[in-house]
Amino acid sequence: MATALITGGTSGIGAAFARALAERGHDLVLVARNADRLSEMSTELKEHYAISVETIVADLGVRDEVVGIAERLTSVERPIDILINNAGFGIRVKLTSADTTPHEHGIDVMIRAVLILSAAAGRAMRERGAGTIINVSSTAGFMTMGSYSAIKAWVTAYTEGLANELHGSGVTVTALCPGWVRTEFHDRAGIKIGSIPDPLWLDADQLVADCLRDVAAGKVISIPSKRYKMLITICEHLPHRMLRAVSRNLTSRRH
Ligand SMILES: NC(=O)c1ccc[n+]([C@@H]2O[C@H](COP(=O)([O-])OP(=O)(O)OC[C@H]3O[C@@H](n4cnc5c(N)ncnc54)[C@H](OP(=O)(O)O)[C@@H]3O)[C@@H](O)[C@H]2O)c1
């Protein structure tokens, strides 16, 4: 049975991927910083699904620790068939803030780590002629809401480039672009969610089921739910200055 490595597999979207893949009988490698939560998640998955779970405590903001995971991804004896670059967080800090470290941390975790891990997995999977890479991006990447939007725009564009590079190799590459999903994400970033209308919230389990269907269909960009497909189609057809104005309005309501 295939093995999947999921970064940020202890909470929210990553945990939903872990449960969905465990249900299909896949073995898992989970990566996160909090050792206790990794151990709890591992116990839950092993008890419920009778799969094997390996855990790696690592901070994806630290380059050497990312390189360690890249080495695990290229292991010949214990191959990884599915990589899900999911770990990430919201950045609610102004671009003109004197302290730019939250933005830099976002770039380290959501860009540099995705780049290093996808490169390692892509090489190993191409050699075997099979594999799946899912990079969790965001619909925010279609907007212009600070560094988070810029980072996720990079993730989506990068994923499309990687899909082109691996085209025909047997390796599929997909950018998952969720809208608002009920997870710990907003609390952790201190984002006010009161103004977000109920119908715009997505359920993590449903999101993951939709994404896995898109992956099986060979889609390079997965935008789960009819609501968000429609909203993103509108965004893509709006004059760009209007998209900036909408983004400005949404950003000011969240600060
Ligand atoms: N929720 C949404 O509305 C939404 C919408 C669009 C896109 N997304 C994207 O979806 C992905 C998952 O977010 P989520 O909503 O599921 O958030 P979440 O519930 O806060 O989960 C984040 C996960 O990432 C891990 N993580 C965070 N920083 C890390 C680091 N430096 N090194 C290693 N692991 C780290 C966390 O574990 P530890 O804290 O233990 O490290 C946790 O397992 C992110 O890329 C996010 O940008 C979310």
The ligand as an SDF file (V2000), in Angstrom:
LIG
                    3D

 48 52  0  0  0  0  0  0  0  0999 V2000
   -8.1250   27.3080    7.0220 N   0  0  0  0  0  0  0  0  0  0  0  0
   -8.2860   28.0440    5.9550 C   0  0  0  0  0  0  0  0  0  0  0  0
   -9.2520   28.8370    5.8540 O   0  0  0  0  0  0  0  0  0  0  0  0
   -7.2960   27.9340    4.8190 C   0  0  0  0  0  0  0  0  0  0  0  0
   -7.6760   28.4960    3.5830 C   0  0  0  0  0  0  0  0  0  0  0  0
   -6.8160   28.3960    2.5030 C   0  0  0  0  0  0  0  0  0  0  0  0
   -5.5910   27.7560    2.6510 C   0  0  0  0  0  0  0  0  0  0  0  0
   -5.2440   27.2350    3.8690 N   0  0  0  0  0  0  0  0  0  0  0  0
   -3.9270   26.5810    3.9530 C   0  0  0  0  0  0  0  0  0  0  0  0
   -4.1110   25.2550    4.4210 O   0  0  0  0  0  0  0  0  0  0  0  0
   -2.9100   24.7990    5.0620 C   0  0  0  0  0  0  0  0  0  0  0  0
   -3.2800   24.1490    6.3930 C   0  0  0  0  0  0  0  0  0  0  0  0
   -3.8860   25.1190    7.2240 O   0  0  0  0  0  0  0  0  0  0  0  0
   -5.0150   24.7630    8.2970 P   0  0  0  0  0  0  0  0  0  0  0  0
   -6.1510   25.6740    8.0330 O   0  0  0  0  0  0  0  0  0  0  0  0
   -5.2430   23.3060    8.3540 O   0  0  0  0  0  0  0  0  0  0  0  0
   -4.2670   25.2970    9.6170 O   0  0  0  0  0  0  0  0  0  0  0  0
   -4.0590   24.6940   11.0850 P   0  0  0  0  0  0  0  0  0  0  0  0
   -5.2970   23.9990   11.5540 O   0  0  0  0  0  0  0  0  0  0  0  0
   -3.5460   25.8370   11.8930 O   0  0  0  0  0  0  0  0  0  0  0  0
   -2.9050   23.5820   10.9030 O   0  0  0  0  0  0  0  0  0  0  0  0
   -1.5950   23.9560   10.5700 C   0  0  0  0  0  0  0  0  0  0  0  0
   -0.6750   22.7360   10.6290 C   0  0  0  0  0  0  0  0  0  0  0  0
    0.6270   23.1220   10.1620 O   0  0  0  0  0  0  0  0  0  0  0  0
    1.6170   22.7930   11.1430 C   0  0  0  0  0  0  0  0  0  0  0  0
    2.6790   23.8040   11.0990 N   0  0  0  0  0  0  0  0  0  0  0  0
    2.5400   25.1530   11.2050 C   0  0  0  0  0  0  0  0  0  0  0  0
    3.7400   25.7510   11.1550 N   0  0  0  0  0  0  0  0  0  0  0  0
    4.6670   24.7640   11.0100 C   0  0  0  0  0  0  0  0  0  0  0  0
    6.0950   24.7350   10.9370 C   0  0  0  0  0  0  0  0  0  0  0  0
    6.8280   25.8710   11.0070 N   0  0  0  0  0  0  0  0  0  0  0  0
    6.7150   23.5510   10.7910 N   0  0  0  0  0  0  0  0  0  0  0  0
    5.9990   22.3920   10.7450 C   0  0  0  0  0  0  0  0  0  0  0  0
    4.6520   22.3480   10.8170 N   0  0  0  0  0  0  0  0  0  0  0  0
    3.9990   23.5220   10.9720 C   0  0  0  0  0  0  0  0  0  0  0  0
    0.8490   22.7850   12.4780 C   0  0  0  0  0  0  0  0  0  0  0  0
    1.4320   21.9490   13.4640 O   0  0  0  0  0  0  0  0  0  0  0  0
    2.4700   22.5310   14.5940 P   0  0  0  0  0  0  0  0  0  0  0  0
    1.9020   23.8100   15.1130 O   0  0  0  0  0  0  0  0  0  0  0  0
    2.5610   21.4390   15.6140 O   0  0  0  0  0  0  0  0  0  0  0  0
    3.7790   22.7160   13.8840 O   0  0  0  0  0  0  0  0  0  0  0  0
   -0.4910   22.1840   12.0270 C   0  0  0  0  0  0  0  0  0  0  0  0
   -0.3980   20.7730   11.9730 O   0  0  0  0  0  0  0  0  0  0  0  0
   -1.9960   26.0190    5.1790 C   0  0  0  0  0  0  0  0  0  0  0  0
   -1.0160   25.9690    4.1630 O   0  0  0  0  0  0  0  0  0  0  0  0
   -2.9480   27.1960    4.9330 C   0  0  0  0  0  0  0  0  0  0  0  0
   -2.2700   28.3060    4.3910 O   0  0  0  0  0  0  0  0  0  0  0  0
   -6.0640   27.3040    4.9380 C   0  0  0  0  0  0  0  0  0  0  0  0
  1  2  1  0
  2  3  2  0
  2  4  1  0
  4  5  1  0
  4 48  2  0
  5  6  2  0
  6  7  1  0
  7  8  2  0
  8  9  1  0
  8 48  1  0
  9 10  1  0
  9 46  1  0
 10 11  1  0
 11 12  1  0
 11 44  1  0
 12 13  1  0
 13 14  1  0
 14 15  2  0
 14 16  1  0
 14 17  1  0
 17 18  1  0
 18 19  2  0
 18 20  1  0
 18 21  1  0
 21 22  1  0
 22 23  1  0
 23 24  1  0
 23 42  1  0
 24 25  1  0
 25 26  1  0
 25 36  1  0
 26 27  1  0
 26 35  1  0
 27 28  2  0
 28 29  1  0
 29 30  1  0
 29 35  2  0
 30 31  1  0
 30 32  2  0
 32 33  1  0
 33 34  2  0
 34 35  1  0
 36 37  1  0
 36 42  1  0
 37 38  1  0
 38 39  2  0
 38 40  1  0
 38 41  1  0
 42 43  1  0
 44 45  1  0
 44 46  1  0
 46 47  1  0
M  CHG  2   8   1  16  -1
M  END
$$$$
